[in-house]
């Protein structure tokens, strides 16, 4: 595949990524990562490099997308900034560590870890009892850090901003409403994505067989194509999020998590399903 063709595919992908970011408080990696892996491999990049390149580039795309989404959610009073900053700083440190570990694993191993974590989170959220939302969500710094640090390690390991993992924790363990969890996790991703991205860049310097316009495990051409469309579309997604009730938003979130996890684990391919 030529570089120009790849950029057109990724620009179209960015539209869906932005909608997912604004609607669900996630970085859209369930769309971005598989498409990037396919595109990089079509350019002749080995699988192991393609996966890490997709993870690193994904994290850089999350930064402006999350910034756009956080601004919109803040205008709707859905971001608890104290919680997002505390969790974001702890998560960023964990993400930097996780990304460093990821660079020493094979691409197939990373895909299995990714899928398993997301499917487990979706099942937990689907089978849990309705949370008792507190008048004021939990904002104890110790509890927030205790949750955010290990989640940060996992997000760096699998190259995502962390919203897909933090939203269930905020709802089920910390007493956030669904809208507060989506908004606050979007703001938190500014920190976790930055920490993981910097680590992927540092560990990818000097690696052979990287595609053109790469800085470590981040591809600037792919980032530009994805960010160009994902950032404005995040505003459309967050407007849609605030039109849905709590139960519908939760159901959409669970469906997205299940699809993401099964896709990366290769279950659809094993079943012969074109999904």
JOCOR-V671011 format. One record per backbone hydrogen bond with DSSP energy under -0.5 kcal/mol. NH is the residue of the N-H (numbers start at 0). CO is the residue of the C=O. Records with the same first field share a line. If there is no record, write none. Layout:
NH = CO + CO
//
This chain:
5 = 1
6 = 2
7 = 3
8 = 4
9 = 5
10 = 6
11 = 7
12 = 8
13 = 9
14 = 10 + 11
15 = 11
16 = 12
17 = 13
18 = 14
19 = 15
20 = 16
21 = 17
22 = 18
23 = 19
24 = 20
25 = 19
30 = 27
31 = 27
32 = 28
33 = 28
34 = 30
35 = 31
36 = 32
37 = 33
38 = 34
39 = 35
40 = 36
41 = 37
42 = 38 + 39
43 = 40
44 = 39
49 = 45
50 = 46
51 = 47
52 = 48
53 = 49
54 = 50
55 = 51
56 = 52
57 = 53
58 = 54
59 = 55
60 = 56
61 = 57
62 = 58
63 = 59
64 = 60
65 = 61
66 = 62
67 = 63
68 = 64
69 = 65
70 = 66
71 = 67
72 = 68
73 = 69
74 = 70
75 = 71 + 72
76 = 73
77 = 72
79 = 77
80 = 78
83 = 79
84 = 80
85 = 81
86 = 82
87 = 83
88 = 84
89 = 85
90 = 86
91 = 87
92 = 88
93 = 89
94 = 90
95 = 91
96 = 92
97 = 93
98 = 94
99 = 95
100 = 96
101 = 97
102 = 98
103 = 100
104 = 101
109 = 105
110 = 106
111 = 107
112 = 108
113 = 109
114 = 110
115 = 111
116 = 112
117 = 113
118 = 114
119 = 115
120 = 116
121 = 117
122 = 118
123 = 119
124 = 120
125 = 121
126 = 122
127 = 123
132 = 130
133 = 174
137 = 173
143 = 139
144 = 140
145 = 141
146 = 142
147 = 143
148 = 144
149 = 145
150 = 146
151 = 147
152 = 148
153 = 149
154 = 150
155 = 151
156 = 152
157 = 153
158 = 154
159 = 154
164 = 161
165 = 161
166 = 162
168 = 164
169 = 165
170 = 166
171 = 167
172 = 168
173 = 168
175 = 169
180 = 176
181 = 177
182 = 178
183 = 77 + 179
184 = 180
185 = 181
186 = 182
187 = 183
188 = 184
189 = 186
190 = 187
191 = 187
192 = 188
193 = 189
194 = 190
195 = 191
196 = 192
197 = 193
198 = 194
199 = 195
200 = 196
201 = 197
202 = 198
203 = 199
204 = 200 + 201
206 = 203
209 = 206
213 = 210
214 = 217
216 = 199
217 = 214
219 = 212 + 217
220 = 212
222 = 218
223 = 219
224 = 220
225 = 221
226 = 222
227 = 223
228 = 224 + 225
229 = 225
230 = 226
232 = 228
233 = 229 + 230
234 = 230 + 231
235 = 231
236 = 232
237 = 233
238 = 234
239 = 235
240 = 236
241 = 237
242 = 239
243 = 239 + 240
248 = 244
249 = 245
250 = 246
251 = 247
252 = 248
253 = 249
254 = 250
255 = 251
256 = 252
257 = 253
258 = 254
259 = 255
260 = 256
261 = 257
262 = 258
263 = 259
264 = 260
265 = 261 + 262
266 = 261
267 = 261
269 = 265
270 = 266
271 = 267 + 268
272 = 267
274 = 272
//
